Each structure stands twice: as C-alpha cells, then as structure tokens.
C-alpha cells in the first residue's frame, strides 16, 4: 500500500512540474533578430522612448559609479554568471524576439534639465525589457524596483519557456542595519507587464475594489476610486490628476460616477485573482522616503476584506501593475461629473 501511495505521489509531482500547457510559438523574424551591434539596439531603445535617447548598454561589471549597492549587484552578477549587457528571448510567446538590456542613461541630467524641472532625471543604472509586438510596435518596460536599490536580471528557462528572474541583493546601511534581505523572483509577462509567476492561480468572487492614491511630497495624484461587482464606479479626484506626466494633459478634479467597461474590469479582476491577493502582505514600504503612498482594499467572498497599504507603490511587481491599471481608469473610462 505504501509503495502504491509513493507511486501516486510521484505521478502528481511529475504532472505539476512538467506541465504540457506551454507550446513554444514558432519564430517570426523581426528587426531585432538581425541586430548584431550595440549601437543598433541603443538606437532602437532611444527611438521607442525619447527619455532614453542617450541610453548606453553596459555590463554590470563595468559600472564604476559609487552608488549605494554597487558592489552587491556585482557579487550577484558574478555568482549567477551574468556577463551581458543585452540578451534576447520571447517573453510573451508571440513568436517575436524581445530584449533584456542593462545600461546607463544620460538623456536627462542636472546639466541639461534646467528648463524643465518637472521631468525626472535619468537613472545611472537601468534594467529594461523591450517587448516586441511586430510591425515596429514596441513597449519599453523599466523593471527596476527603486531608483536607489538595484536588481540583477537574467533569463531563466523552465521547460523551454523563458521567464525573467530578478535577483535582489542584500542591502545593509552604513550602521549595519539590514534594509532588505537577498531574494529572487520569477516573473512572467501577463496583463501588459511583468508580474510574479503563479503556476496555480485561484478565482475569487470580488465584490468591491477601493483604491486611494494618497500623494507624495511632490506632484503625485491624490484620488479615490471605488468599483463594485456590477462595474459601477465612484471617482473622487482631489489634486494632481493629469492625464500625462509632469503635470500636462487633461486635468480632472471633483466627484465623478461611471461604469467601468467589461474589458477593463475583467483585466483588473483577473489580475488580482492571478496575484492571489489574500496572500499578499498587509503593508509594504520602501526604505527611502519621499515616495507616493496608496491603500488598496478588496471586498470578496461574502464580505471578507483584504487591505494593502503601500508606501512607495512598489509592493510587488503585480501590485505595481494593479496600481497602473487603476491609474489609467481615470482617463480611459467615461465619467459623469457630479454636482
């Protein structure tokens, strides 16, 4: 009897870890496949996003700037044998080659940004993914966690399926206090960005979503959105609600009502379920100051409530995507102003 039980367990293990669901898409050649020089890749990145016009590829080992955890990321790169400034993979399995890149960016600096203080300065250390959707349609994604605490990215293959592995080095301040323990994450491209991979997502009956964007010492938006299960929504825009960055574009202020369209609601609902939101932490906080704050509350399954407070709005990669989708609702939905 024991041997039969052991045999059944072994079958279960094999079925869970060797999923037949992934079928690799056939390669569709694109411009990225023919690129052989760093200059070609740098030009493509700059053409995709003008804030990276002066982006330069650079290996982790070649960074000399004395930023906060410079040596820590170099140790991780050495341990993981990461010796590239760009690598190719098809992260979303659409048959088109994407790019993982590491480098420095000198597009917006203190020297050349005197006339537009609203534009954020370029970062010295950048980890980016260029997603390829064909016909010169690209999406440039910043996969870094924070401007000051850096990650070490790499491509990992699981049953021939490419994932993004994020290595977070240990962070200890000058007083010897542990600010962040070392850890690694397995990310997949879903719902329009990279989020934590979940091999067995669950389904929850979400009854209400309430999100409060609580601002920051700068010009971060302050607003509240509440969405019920029938897609009815209340939107209160208090301050700094612009449709574009740097305080530009359409400005909204006041109380609004509307109905979230089916696609937007389904995407938000499905993403929350994929993240297994009840298992997430109740509180997230970056160790540096001057970051935006938010509170996300989800009512589900006969009145249960999960509340997440996030100082920094970067609790997890999945939560970052949730916040971005809710931010977008302010301007991609039809709202009726009240009063």
C-alpha positions, 0 to 999 in steps of 0.5 A: 500500500505504501509503495502504491501511495509513493507511486501516486505521489510521484505521478502528481509531482511529475504532472505539476512540474512538467506541465504540457500547457506551454507550446513554444510559438514558432519564430517570426523574424523581426528587426531585432533578430538581425541586430548584431551591434550595440549601437543598433539596439541603443538606437532602437531603445532611444527611438521607442522612448525619447527619455532614453535617447542617450541610453548606453548598454553596459555590463554590470561589471563595468559600472564604476559609479559609487552608488549605494549597492554597487558592489552587491549587484556585482557579487550577484552578477558574478555568482549567477554568471551574468556577463551581458549587457543585452540578451534576447528571448520571447517573453510573451510567446508571440513568436517575436524576439524581445530584449533584456538590456542593462545600461546607463542613461544620460538623456536627462541630467542636472546639466541639461534639465534646467528648463524643465524641472518637472521631468525626472532625471535619468537613472545611472543604472537601468534594467529594461525589457523591450517587448516586441509586438511586430510591425515596429510596435514596441513597449519599453518596460523599466523593471527596476524596483527603486531608483536607489536599490538595484536588481540583477536580471537574467533569463531563466528557462523552465521547460523551454519557456523563458521567464525573467528572474530578478535577483535582489541583493542584500542591502545593509546601511552604513550602521549595519542595519539590514534594509532588505534581505537577498531574494529572487523572483520569477516573473512572467509577462501577463496583463501588459507587464511583468508580474510574479509567476503563479503556476496555480492561480485561484478565482475569487468572487470580488465584490468591491475594489477601493483604491486611494492614491494618497500623494507624495511630497511632490506632484503625485495624484491624490484620488479615490476610486471605488468599483463594485461587482456590477462595474459601477464606479465612484471617482473622487479626484482631489489634486494632481490628476493629469492625464500625462506626466509632469503635470500636462494633459487633461486635468480632472478634479471633483466627484465623478460616477461611471461604469467601468467597461467589461474589458477593463474590469475583467483585466483588473479582476483577473489580475488580482485573482492571478496575484492571489491577493489574500496572500499578499502582505498587509503593508509594504514600504520602501526604505527611502522616503519621499515616495507616493503612498496608496491603500488598496482594499478588496471586498470578496467572498461574502464580505471578507476584506483584504487591505494593502497599504503601500508606501512607495507603490512598489509592493510587488511587481503585480501590485505595481501593475494593479496600481497602473491599471487603476491609474489609467481608469481615470482617463480611459473610462467615461465619467459623469461629473457630479454636482 
